[in-house]
Amino acid sequence: MPFVPDSEIWRSILESLPNGLCVVDAQRKVVLWSDGAERISGRQRHEVIGHSCISEPLLHCDQPGCEFCSEECAAARALKTSQPAQALGFVHHKSGHEVPVRIRAVPIHNQRGSIIGAVEIFDDVEQELTSQPEDSLPGSTDPITGVLTSTRMHLHLRDALARFSEAQAPFSLLCFRLEGLTKFRASLGSEAASGLLSVVARTLEAALWKTDFVARWTDNQFLVILNGCHGEKLHSVRERVRRMLANDSIQWWGDRHSLPVSIGEASVKPDDTIETLVERVTQSLDAASAWRTGASGAEANASSGS
């Protein structure tokens, strides 16, 4: 007698797949969340099933201008066009960082041919940063975040400038500042501050290419070298990372905590030195920080005046 699995066996098979697998209905509410999805996201089934992936984005695509869930995400396109869709995107991990994934969505039809939902399959495509052998030596990585130290980053900046001088190989810098980290540490303690720094570092590593470098530059700043990146590409990378960092937080004593992040940018120019390049990215960071402070102040004044 041939083996014909019933619906429960099929469901068990789907849930045990090593890939992340998510099934949503026509309103994009999650109805199935596999073992692989739990492993990749850190979120258990009971935390996800029944929730809308629109109001609580779990998977979001990496399309320009896509603010997490929109009509450009793979599931939305599969539901709208009745055709399979693919995208590179991110899973917002329960611990607070972002995990890069490849998403494939397929529409689900009922017996009458109407679309009743979609299946999303996602695979973890996180790649470790390519490190030079000396980057694994003692003192090369920050003990709290695991990214490079500022000393090691100076050596990578020197190498990048040498390549630019010899072969005109472009690169850019992004500098990220966690605003209010000192008060955050004083309020919640060093362990909480270290946890948030680690979450931000993991998100930065996940967002970048193998050829890029991330370092903890100062107590509250991270510096990134984007090799081969300049012009409009730099702005695109900056916005993508900004969106990812906007979701970074830690859970501490039952509450979620986060800090705003200001971002500075600079691309290499002829005759640049480490000092002039760092000075330019720091000026950009300070301007972004001042704008954030001014915008927050104006918002507070508007609220008190209403």
Phi and psi in degrees as GROMACS dihedral restraints (atoms count N, CA, C in turn):
[ dihedral_restraints ]
;  ai    aj    ak    al  type     phi  dphi    fc
    3     4     5     6     1   -65.7    20    10
    4     5     6     7     1   148.6    20    10
    6     7     8     9     1   -82.4    20    10
    7     8     9    10     1   119.5    20    10
    9    10    11    12     1  -121.7    20    10
   10    11    12    13     1   100.9    20    10
   12    13    14    15     1   -62.6    20    10
   13    14    15    16     1   139.8    20    10
   15    16    17    18     1   -85.1    20    10
   16    17    18    19     1  -179.8    20    10
   18    19    20    21     1   -63.0    20    10
   19    20    21    22     1   -34.6    20    10
   21    22    23    24     1   -69.3    20    10
   22    23    24    25     1   -37.1    20    10
   24    25    26    27     1   -66.6    20    10
   25    26    27    28     1   -43.0    20    10
   27    28    29    30     1   -59.3    20    10
   28    29    30    31     1   -42.8    20    10
   30    31    32    33     1   -63.3    20    10
   31    32    33    34     1   -41.3    20    10
   33    34    35    36     1   -63.1    20    10
   34    35    36    37     1   -40.2    20    10
   36    37    38    39     1   -62.4    20    10
   37    38    39    40     1   -47.3    20    10
   39    40    41    42     1   -62.1    20    10
   40    41    42    43     1   -42.5    20    10
   42    43    44    45     1   -68.9    20    10
   43    44    45    46     1   -23.5    20    10
   45    46    47    48     1   -93.9    20    10
   46    47    48    49     1     1.3    20    10
   48    49    50    51     1   -62.9    20    10
   49    50    51    52     1   144.8    20    10
   51    52    53    54     1   -69.7    20    10
   52    53    54    55     1   -26.4    20    10
   54    55    56    57     1   -69.9    20    10
   55    56    57    58     1   156.8    20    10
   57    58    59    60     1   -72.7    20    10
   58    59    60    61     1   129.8    20    10
   60    61    62    63     1  -133.3    20    10
   61    62    63    64     1   127.1    20    10
   63    64    65    66     1  -131.0    20    10
   64    65    66    67     1   130.2    20    10
   66    67    68    69     1  -112.4    20    10
   67    68    69    70     1   129.4    20    10
   69    70    71    72     1  -120.5    20    10
   70    71    72    73     1   152.6    20    10
   72    73    74    75     1   -86.1    20    10
   73    74    75    76     1  -173.2    20    10
   75    76    77    78     1   -63.9    20    10
   76    77    78    79     1   -24.2    20    10
   78    79    80    81     1   -91.7    20    10
   79    80    81    82     1     7.2    20    10
   81    82    83    84     1    64.9    20    10
   82    83    84    85     1    35.6    20    10
   84    85    86    87     1   -91.6    20    10
   85    86    87    88     1   138.1    20    10
   87    88    89    90     1   -73.6    20    10
   88    89    90    91     1   127.2    20    10
   90    91    92    93     1  -116.5    20    10
   91    92    93    94     1   -13.6    20    10
   93    94    95    96     1  -149.0    20    10
   94    95    96    97     1   138.6    20    10
   96    97    98    99     1  -140.9    20    10
   97    98    99   100     1   114.4    20    10
   99   100   101   102     1   -82.2    20    10
  100   101   102   103     1   172.4    20    10
  102   103   104   105     1   -58.9    20    10
  103   104   105   106     1   -42.0    20    10
  105   106   107   108     1   -62.9    20    10
  106   107   108   109     1   -37.8    20    10
  108   109   110   111     1   -64.8    20    10
  109   110   111   112     1   -38.8    20    10
  111   112   113   114     1   -62.7    20    10
  112   113   114   115     1   -44.1    20    10
  114   115   116   117     1   -64.9    20    10
  115   116   117   118     1   -44.4    20    10
  117   118   119   120     1   -71.9    20    10
  118   119   120   121     1   -37.3    20    10
  120   121   122   123     1   -96.4    20    10
  121   122   123   124     1   -19.4    20    10
  123   124   125   126     1    75.4    20    10
  124   125   126   127     1     6.4    20    10
  126   127   128   129     1  -107.4    20    10
  127   128   129   130     1   129.1    20    10
  129   130   131   132     1   -78.6    20    10
  130   131   132   133     1   161.6    20    10
  132   133   134   135     1   -54.8    20    10
  133   134   135   136     1   -45.4    20    10
  135   136   137   138     1   -66.0    20    10
  136   137   138   139     1   -16.9    20    10
  138   139   140   141     1   -85.2    20    10
  139   140   141   142     1   -14.4    20    10
  141   142   143   144     1  -117.9    20    10
  142   143   144   145     1   -44.7    20    10
  144   145   146   147     1   -60.7    20    10
  145   146   147   148     1   132.9    20    10
  147   148   149   150     1    93.0    20    10
  148   149   150   151     1   -11.4    20    10
  150   151   152   153     1   -92.0    20    10
  151   152   153   154     1   151.1    20    10
  153   154   155   156     1   -84.9    20    10
  154   155   156   157     1   133.7    20    10
  156   157   158   159     1   -79.9    20    10
  157   158   159   160     1    -0.5    20    10
  159   160   161   162     1   -88.1    20    10
  160   161   162   163     1   -51.2    20    10
  162   163   164   165     1   -75.9    20    10
  163   164   165   166     1   -28.1    20    10
  165   166   167   168     1  -128.1    20    10
  166   167   168   169     1    79.6    20    10
  168   169   170   171     1   -56.3    20    10
  169   170   171   172     1   124.3    20    10
  171   172   173   174     1  -104.0    20    10
  172   173   174   175     1   -46.6    20    10
  174   175   176   177     1  -114.1    20    10
  175   176   177   178     1   129.7    20    10
  177   178   179   180     1  -134.7    20    10
  178   179   180   181     1   146.7    20    10
  180   181   182   183     1   -87.0    20    10
  181   182   183   184     1   170.2    20    10
  183   184   185   186     1  -110.5    20    10
  184   185   186   187     1    47.4    20    10
  186   187   188   189     1   -94.6    20    10
  187   188   189   190     1   140.1    20    10
  189   190   191   192     1   -55.9    20    10
  190   191   192   193     1   129.1    20    10
  192   193   194   195     1    82.7    20    10
  193   194   195   196     1    -1.2    20    10
  195   196   197   198     1   -87.5    20    10
  196   197   198   199     1   111.7    20    10
  198   199   200   201     1   -88.0    20    10
  199   200   201   202     1    82.2    20    10
  201   202   203   204     1    60.7    20    10
  202   203   204   205     1  -106.8    20    10
  204   205   206   207     1   -87.6    20    10
  205   206   207   208     1   125.9    20    10
  207   208   209   210     1  -155.0    20    10
  208   209   210   211     1  -172.8    20    10
  210   211   212   213     1   -72.7    20    10
  211   212   213   214     1    -3.1    20    10
  213   214   215   216     1   -94.6    20    10
  214   215   216   217     1    -7.8    20    10
  216   217   218   219     1   -70.5    20    10
  217   218   219   220     1   159.0    20    10
  219   220   221   222     1   -60.1    20    10
  220   221   222   223     1   -43.5    20    10
  222   223   224   225     1   -63.9    20    10
  223   224   225   226     1   -42.2    20    10
  225   226   227   228     1   -63.6    20    10
  226   227   228   229     1   -41.0    20    10
  228   229   230   231     1   -67.9    20    10
  229   230   231   232     1   -38.2    20    10
  231   232   233   234     1   -65.0    20    10
  232   233   234   235     1   -40.6    20    10
  234   235   236   237     1   -67.7    20    10
  235   236   237   238     1   -38.4    20    10
  237   238   239   240     1   -77.1    20    10
  238   239   240   241     1   -40.5    20    10
  240   241   242   243     1   -99.1    20    10
  241   242   243   244     1   -11.7    20    10
  243   244   245   246     1    64.3    20    10
  244   245   246   247     1    23.1    20    10
  246   247   248   249     1  -125.3    20    10
  247   248   249   250     1   151.3    20    10
  249   250   251   252     1   -59.0    20    10
  250   251   252   253     1   150.5    20    10
  252   253   254   255     1  -139.8    20    10
  253   254   255   256     1   151.2    20    10
  255   256   257   258     1  -131.8    20    10
  256   257   258   259     1   156.7    20    10
  258   259   260   261     1  -163.5    20    10
  259   260   261   262     1   154.1    20    10
  261   262   263   264     1   -92.7    20    10
  262   263   264   265     1   136.6    20    10
  264   265   266   267     1  -156.7    20    10
  265   266   267   268     1  -156.7    20    10
  267   268   269   270     1  -143.0    20    10
  268   269   270   271     1   145.7    20    10
  270   271   272   273     1  -102.5    20    10
  271   272   273   274     1   131.7    20    10
  273   274   275   276     1   -83.9    20    10
  274   275   276   277     1   102.8    20    10
  276   277   278   279     1   -67.3    20    10
  277   278   279   280     1   148.1    20    10
  279   280   281   282     1   -58.8    20    10
  280   281   282   283     1   -31.4    20    10
  282   283   284   285     1   -74.2    20    10
  283   284   285   286     1    -9.9    20    10
  285   286   287   288     1   117.4    20    10
  286   287   288   289     1   -18.0    20    10
  288   289   290   291     1   -93.3    20    10
  289   290   291   292     1   173.8    20    10
  291   292   293   294     1  -105.6    20    10
  292   293   294   295     1   138.3    20    10
  294   295   296   297     1  -114.2    20    10
  295   296   297   298     1   119.4    20    10
  297   298   299   300     1   -70.4    20    10
  298   299   300   301     1   136.3    20    10
  300   301   302   303     1  -139.0    20    10
  301   302   303   304     1   157.3    20    10
  303   304   305   306     1  -100.8    20    10
  304   305   306   307     1   123.2    20    10
  306   307   308   309     1  -108.7    20    10
  307   308   309   310     1   132.5    20    10
  309   310   311   312     1  -127.2    20    10
  310   311   312   313     1   127.5    20    10
  312   313   314   315     1  -120.2    20    10
  313   314   315   316     1   139.5    20    10
  315   316   317   318     1  -131.3    20    10
  316   317   318   319     1   131.1    20    10
  318   319   320   321     1   -69.7    20    10
  319   320   321   322     1   150.2    20    10
  321   322   323   324     1  -109.4    20    10
  322   323   324   325     1   128.4    20    10
  324   325   326   327     1  -110.4    20    10
  325   326   327   328     1   148.2    20    10
  327   328   329   330     1   -86.9    20    10
  328   329   330   331     1  -175.1    20    10
  330   331   332   333     1   -64.2    20    10
  331   332   333   334     1   -21.6    20    10
  333   334   335   336     1   -91.5    20    10
  334   335   336   337     1    -0.5    20    10
  336   337   338   339     1    90.8    20    10
  337   338   339   340     1     1.5    20    10
  339   340   341   342     1   -80.6    20    10
  340   341   342   343     1   144.6    20    10
  342   343   344   345     1   -77.5    20    10
  343   344   345   346     1   124.9    20    10
  345   346   347   348     1  -117.2    20    10
  346   347   348   349     1    -0.7    20    10
  348   349   350   351     1   168.6    20    10
  349   350   351   352     1  -166.2    20    10
  351   352   353   354     1  -150.5    20    10
  352   353   354   355     1   149.7    20    10
  354   355   356   357     1  -104.8    20    10
  355   356   357   358     1   129.1    20    10
  357   358   359   360     1  -113.6    20    10
  358   359   360   361     1   124.3    20    10
  360   361   362   363     1  -110.3    20    10
  361   362   363   364     1   129.5    20    10
  363   364   365   366     1  -134.1    20    10
  364   365   366   367     1   139.4    20    10
  366   367   368   369     1  -119.4    20    10
  367   368   369   370     1   136.8    20    10
  369   370   371   372     1   -69.0    20    10
  370   371   372   373     1   117.5    20    10
  372   373   374   375     1  -113.8    20    10
  373   374   375   376     1    20.1    20    10
  375   376   377   378     1   -61.3    20    10
  376   377   378   379     1   129.5    20    10
  378   379   380   381     1  -116.7    20    10
  379   380   381   382     1   138.1    20    10
  381   382   383   384     1   -69.0    20    10
  382   383   384   385     1   143.4    20    10
  384   385   386   387     1   -62.6    20    10
  385   386   387   388     1   139.2    20    10
  387   388   389   390     1   -72.7    20    10
  388   389   390   391     1   120.6    20    10
  390   391   392   393     1  -114.7    20    10
  391   392   393   394     1   144.1    20    10
  393   394   395   396     1   -70.1    20    10
  394   395   396   397     1   152.3    20    10
  396   397   398   399     1   -52.8    20    10
  397   398   399   400     1   -35.6    20    10
  399   400   401   402     1   -70.5    20    10
  400   401   402   403     1   -15.5    20    10
  402   403   404   405     1   -70.1    20    10
  403   404   405   406     1   -13.6    20    10
  405   406   407   408     1   -95.2    20    10
  406   407   408   409     1    -0.8    20    10
  408   409   410   411     1   -72.2    20    10
  409   410   411   412     1   152.9    20    10
  411   412   413   414     1   -53.9    20    10
  412   413   414   415     1   136.6    20    10
  414   415   416   417     1    87.8    20    10
  415   416   417   418     1    -3.9    20    10
  417   418   419   420     1   -86.1    20    10
  418   419   420   421     1   -22.7    20    10
  420   421   422   423     1  -119.6    20    10
  421   422   423   424     1   146.2    20    10
  423   424   425   426     1   -70.6    20    10
  424   425   426   427     1   128.1    20    10
  426   427   428   429     1   -67.0    20    10
  427   428   429   430     1   -22.7    20    10
  429   430   431   432     1   -86.1    20    10
  430   431   432   433     1   -44.8    20    10
  432   433   434   435     1  -103.0    20    10
  433   434   435   436     1   -20.3    20    10
  435   436   437   438     1    82.6    20    10
  436   437   438   439     1    -3.3    20    10
  438   439   440   441     1   -89.8    20    10
  439   440   441   442     1   179.0    20    10
  441   442   443   444     1   -64.9    20    10
  442   443   444   445     1   154.9    20    10
  444   445   446   447     1   -82.1    20    10
  445   446   447   448     1   166.8    20    10
  447   448   449   450     1   -65.5    20    10
  448   449   450   451     1   -33.0    20    10
  450   451   452   453     1   -62.7    20    10
  451   452   453   454     1   -47.5    20    10
  453   454   455   456     1   -65.1    20    10
  454   455   456   457     1   -35.1    20    10
  456   457   458   459     1   -66.2    20    10
  457   458   459   460     1   -35.1    20    10
  459   460   461   462     1   -57.6    20    10
  460   461   462   463     1   -38.6    20    10
  462   463   464   465     1   -67.4    20    10
  463   464   465   466     1   -38.7    20    10
  465   466   467   468     1   -69.2    20    10
  466   467   468   469     1   -35.2    20    10
  468   469   470   471     1   -64.3    20    10
  469   470   471   472     1   -41.5    20    10
  471   472   473   474     1   -61.3    20    10
  472   473   474   475     1   -43.7    20    10
  474   475   476   477     1   -65.7    20    10
  475   476   477   478     1   -41.0    20    10
  477   478   479   480     1   -64.0    20    10
  478   479   480   481     1   -40.6    20    10
  480   481   482   483     1   -66.3    20    10
  481   482   483   484     1   -36.3    20    10
  483   484   485   486     1   -65.7    20    10
  484   485   486   487     1   -41.4    20    10
  486   487   488   489     1   -66.1    20    10
  487   488   489   490     1   -36.2    20    10
  489   490   491   492     1   -67.1    20    10
  490   491   492   493     1   -40.7    20    10
  492   493   494   495     1   -67.7    20    10
  493   494   495   496     1   -38.0    20    10
  495   496   497   498     1   -85.9    20    10
  496   497   498   499     1   -39.2    20    10
  498   499   500   501     1  -127.2    20    10
  499   500   501   502     1     8.9    20    10
  501   502   503   504     1    55.2    20    10
  502   503   504   505     1    37.4    20    10
  504   505   506   507     1   -81.5    20    10
  505   506   507   508     1   110.3    20    10
  507   508   509   510     1   -72.8    20    10
  508   509   510   511     1   155.8    20    10
  510   511   512   513     1  -157.8    20    10
  511   512   513   514     1   164.7    20    10
  513   514   515   516     1  -137.9    20    10
  514   515   516   517     1   164.9    20    10
  516   517   518   519     1  -118.6    20    10
  517   518   519   520     1   143.9    20    10
  519   520   521   522     1  -123.0    20    10
  520   521   522   523     1   136.7    20    10
  522   523   524   525     1  -123.8    20    10
  523   524   525   526     1   130.4    20    10
  525   526   527   528     1  -118.1    20    10
  526   527   528   529     1   129.3    20    10
  528   529   530   531     1  -119.2    20    10
  529   530   531   532     1   125.9    20    10
  531   532   533   534     1   -82.0    20    10
  532   533   534   535     1   108.3    20    10
  534   535   536   537     1   -74.0    20    10
  535   536   537   538     1   129.5    20    10
  537   538   539   540     1    83.0    20    10
  538   539   540   541     1    20.2    20    10
  540   541   542   543     1   -64.2    20    10
  541   542   543   544     1   -36.3    20    10
  543   544   545   546     1   -61.7    20    10
  544   545   546   547     1   -46.2    20    10
  546   547   548   549     1   -66.8    20    10
  547   548   549   550     1   -37.8    20    10
  549   550   551   552     1   -59.6    20    10
  550   551   552   553     1   -45.5    20    10
  552   553   554   555     1   -66.3    20    10
  553   554   555   556     1   -40.5    20    10
  555   556   557   558     1   -66.0    20    10
  556   557   558   559     1   -34.2    20    10
  558   559   560   561     1   -79.8    20    10
  559   560   561   562     1   -45.8    20    10
  561   562   563   564     1  -107.6    20    10
  562   563   564   565     1   -13.3    20    10
  564   565   566   567     1   104.3    20    10
  565   566   567   568     1   163.2    20    10
  567   568   569   570     1   -65.6    20    10
  568   569   570   571     1   -35.8    20    10
  570   571   572   573     1   -63.3    20    10
  571   572   573   574     1   -42.0    20    10
  573   574   575   576     1   -65.6    20    10
  574   575   576   577     1   -42.7    20    10
  576   577   578   579     1   -62.7    20    10
  577   578   579   580     1   -42.2    20    10
  579   580   581   582     1   -64.3    20    10
  580   581   582   583     1   -38.2    20    10
  582   583   584   585     1   -62.6    20    10
  583   584   585   586     1   -42.4    20    10
  585   586   587   588     1   -67.7    20    10
  586   587   588   589     1   -41.2    20    10
  588   589   590   591     1   -59.7    20    10
  589   590   591   592     1   -40.4    20    10
  591   592   593   594     1   -65.6    20    10
  592   593   594   595     1   -40.1    20    10
  594   595   596   597     1   -62.7    20    10
  595   596   597   598     1   -45.6    20    10
  597   598   599   600     1   -63.3    20    10
  598   599   600   601     1   -42.1    20    10
  600   601   602   603     1   -61.3    20    10
  601   602   603   604     1   -42.0    20    10
  603   604   605   606     1   -65.7    20    10
  604   605   606   607     1   -38.7    20    10
  606   607   608   609     1   -64.4    20    10
  607   608   609   610     1   -43.2    20    10
  609   610   611   612     1   -61.9    20    10
  610   611   612   613     1   -44.3    20    10
  612   613   614   615     1   -61.9    20    10
  613   614   615   616     1   -41.6    20    10
  615   616   617   618     1   -68.3    20    10
  616   617   618   619     1   -26.0    20    10
  618   619   620   621     1   -84.1    20    10
  619   620   621   622     1   -11.9    20    10
  621   622   623   624     1  -109.5    20    10
  622   623   624   625     1   168.2    20    10
  624   625   626   627     1   -81.9    20    10
  625   626   627   628     1   165.7    20    10
  627   628   629   630     1   -61.0    20    10
  628   629   630   631     1   -26.0    20    10
  630   631   632   633     1   -88.7    20    10
  631   632   633   634     1    -2.2    20    10
  633   634   635   636     1   -91.3    20    10
  634   635   636   637     1   165.3    20    10
  636   637   638   639     1  -131.9    20    10
  637   638   639   640     1   142.1    20    10
  639   640   641   642     1  -123.6    20    10
  640   641   642   643     1   135.7    20    10
  642   643   644   645     1  -137.7    20    10
  643   644   645   646     1   149.8    20    10
  645   646   647   648     1   -83.4    20    10
  646   647   648   649     1   108.2    20    10
  648   649   650   651     1   -82.8    20    10
  649   650   651   652     1   -47.2    20    10
  651   652   653   654     1  -136.7    20    10
  652   653   654   655     1  -173.1    20    10
  654   655   656   657     1   -55.1    20    10
  655   656   657   658     1   -42.5    20    10
  657   658   659   660     1  -115.9    20    10
  658   659   660   661     1    15.8    20    10
  660   661   662   663     1  -129.0    20    10
  661   662   663   664     1   146.7    20    10
  663   664   665   666     1  -119.6    20    10
  664   665   666   667     1   139.4    20    10
  666   667   668   669     1  -115.6    20    10
  667   668   669   670     1   136.9    20    10
  669   670   671   672     1  -125.1    20    10
  670   671   672   673     1   133.5    20    10
  672   673   674   675     1  -100.1    20    10
  673   674   675   676     1   121.8    20    10
  675   676   677   678     1  -104.6    20    10
  676   677   678   679     1    99.5    20    10
  678   679   680   681     1   -74.5    20    10
  679   680   681   682     1   134.1    20    10
  681   682   683   684     1    75.3    20    10
  682   683   684   685     1    11.2    20    10
  684   685   686   687     1  -114.3    20    10
  685   686   687   688     1   129.6    20    10
  687   688   689   690     1  -164.1    20    10
  688   689   690   691     1   171.7    20    10
  690   691   692   693     1    63.0    20    10
  691   692   693   694     1  -138.4    20    10
  693   694   695   696     1   -63.1    20    10
  694   695   696   697     1   -30.5    20    10
  696   697   698   699     1   -62.4    20    10
  697   698   699   700     1   -37.3    20    10
  699   700   701   702     1   -62.1    20    10
  700   701   702   703     1   -45.6    20    10
  702   703   704   705     1   -63.9    20    10
  703   704   705   706     1   -36.6    20    10
  705   706   707   708     1   -64.7    20    10
  706   707   708   709     1   -44.5    20    10
  708   709   710   711     1   -64.4    20    10
  709   710   711   712     1   -43.0    20    10
  711   712   713   714     1   -58.3    20    10
  712   713   714   715     1   -46.0    20    10
  714   715   716   717     1   -66.6    20    10
  715   716   717   718     1   -38.7    20    10
  717   718   719   720     1   -63.3    20    10
  718   719   720   721     1   -45.5    20    10
  720   721   722   723     1   -67.1    20    10
  721   722   723   724     1   -38.2    20    10
  723   724   725   726     1   -57.8    20    10
  724   725   726   727     1   -44.6    20    10
  726   727   728   729     1   -63.4    20    10
  727   728   729   730     1   -38.8    20    10
  729   730   731   732     1   -66.4    20    10
  730   731   732   733     1   -43.9    20    10
  732   733   734   735     1   -67.2    20    10
  733   734   735   736     1   -25.2    20    10
  735   736   737   738     1   -62.0    20    10
  736   737   738   739     1   -20.9    20    10
  738   739   740   741     1   -95.3    20    10
  739   740   741   742     1    -5.4    20    10
  741   742   743   744     1   -72.6    20    10
  742   743   744   745     1   131.7    20    10
  744   745   746   747     1  -163.0    20    10
  745   746   747   748     1   169.7    20    10
  747   748   749   750     1  -127.8    20    10
  748   749   750   751     1   153.8    20    10
  750   751   752   753     1   -97.5    20    10
  751   752   753   754     1   125.3    20    10
  753   754   755   756     1  -137.5    20    10
  754   755   756   757     1   115.2    20    10
  756   757   758   759     1    53.5    20    10
  757   758   759   760     1    44.0    20    10
  759   760   761   762     1    87.0    20    10
  760   761   762   763     1    -7.8    20    10
  762   763   764   765     1  -118.9    20    10
  763   764   765   766     1   154.2    20    10
  765   766   767   768     1   -96.2    20    10
  766   767   768   769     1   136.4    20    10
  768   769   770   771     1  -130.0    20    10
  769   770   771   772     1   143.5    20    10
  771   772   773   774     1  -149.2    20    10
  772   773   774   775     1   172.8    20    10
  774   775   776   777     1  -135.1    20    10
  775   776   777   778     1   147.3    20    10
  777   778   779   780     1   -67.7    20    10
  778   779   780   781     1   149.6    20    10
  780   781   782   783     1  -122.8    20    10
  781   782   783   784     1   124.1    20    10
  783   784   785   786     1   -94.2    20    10
  784   785   786   787     1   148.7    20    10
  786   787   788   789     1  -129.1    20    10
  787   788   789   790     1   130.4    20    10
  789   790   791   792     1  -112.6    20    10
  790   791   792   793     1   156.0    20    10
  792   793   794   795     1  -142.4    20    10
  793   794   795   796     1   153.6    20    10
  795   796   797   798     1  -162.7    20    10
  796   797   798   799     1   140.7    20    10
  798   799   800   801     1  -109.2    20    10
  799   800   801   802     1   148.4    20    10
  801   802   803   804     1   -64.7    20    10
  802   803   804   805     1   144.0    20    10
  804   805   806   807     1  -126.7    20    10
  805   806   807   808     1   159.0    20    10
  807   808   809   810     1   -55.9    20    10
  808   809   810   811     1   142.1    20    10
  810   811   812   813     1    71.0    20    10
  811   812   813   814     1     9.6    20    10
  813   814   815   816     1   -65.8    20    10
  814   815   816   817     1   147.4    20    10
  816   817   818   819     1  -116.6    20    10
  817   818   819   820     1   173.6    20    10
  819   820   821   822     1   -57.9    20    10
  820   821   822   823     1   -40.9    20    10
  822   823   824   825     1   -65.0    20    10
  823   824   825   826     1   -46.2    20    10
  825   826   827   828     1   -69.0    20    10
  826   827   828   829     1   -36.5    20    10
  828   829   830   831     1   -68.2    20    10
  829   830   831   832     1   -44.7    20    10
  831   832   833   834     1   -65.9    20    10
  832   833   834   835     1   -38.1    20    10
  834   835   836   837     1   -61.0    20    10
  835   836   837   838     1   -40.9    20    10
  837   838   839   840     1   -68.9    20    10
  838   839   840   841     1   -40.8    20    10
  840   841   842   843     1   -70.8    20    10
  841   842   843   844     1   -31.5    20    10
  843   844   845   846     1   -69.2    20    10
  844   845   846   847     1   -39.1    20    10
  846   847   848   849     1   -62.6    20    10
  847   848   849   850     1   -41.0    20    10
  849   850   851   852     1   -63.7    20    10
  850   851   852   853     1   -40.4    20    10
  852   853   854   855     1   -64.6    20    10
  853   854   855   856     1   -44.2    20    10
  855   856   857   858     1   -62.9    20    10
  856   857   858   859     1   -38.5    20    10
  858   859   860   861     1   -65.3    20    10
  859   860   861   862     1   -40.7    20    10
  861   862   863   864     1   -65.5    20    10
  862   863   864   865     1   -39.3    20    10
  864   865   866   867     1   -66.5    20    10
  865   866   867   868     1   -42.2    20    10
  867   868   869   870     1   -64.0    20    10
  868   869   870   871     1   -39.5    20    10
  870   871   872   873     1   -64.3    20    10
  871   872   873   874     1   -41.3    20    10
  873   874   875   876     1   -63.2    20    10
  874   875   876   877     1   -43.9    20    10
  876   877   878   879     1   -63.3    20    10
  877   878   879   880     1   -43.0    20    10
  879   880   881   882     1   -65.2    20    10
  880   881   882   883     1   -40.3    20    10
  882   883   884   885     1   -66.5    20    10
  883   884   885   886     1   -39.4    20    10
  885   886   887   888     1   -66.5    20    10
  886   887   888   889     1   -40.0    20    10
  888   889   890   891     1   -64.8    20    10
  889   890   891   892     1   -42.3    20    10
  891   892   893   894     1   -64.0    20    10
  892   893   894   895     1   -37.3    20    10
  894   895   896   897     1   -65.9    20    10
  895   896   897   898     1   -42.2    20    10
  897   898   899   900     1   -64.9    20    10
  898   899   900   901     1   -40.9    20    10
  900   901   902   903     1   -64.4    20    10
  901   902   903   904     1   -39.8    20    10
  903   904   905   906     1   -64.6    20    10
  904   905   906   907     1   -38.6    20    10
  906   907   908   909     1   -68.5    20    10
  907   908   909   910     1   -42.3    20    10
  909   910   911   912     1   -70.9    20    10
  910   911   912   913     1   -25.5    20    10
  912   913   914   915     1   -85.5    20    10
  913   914   915   916     1   -10.4    20    10
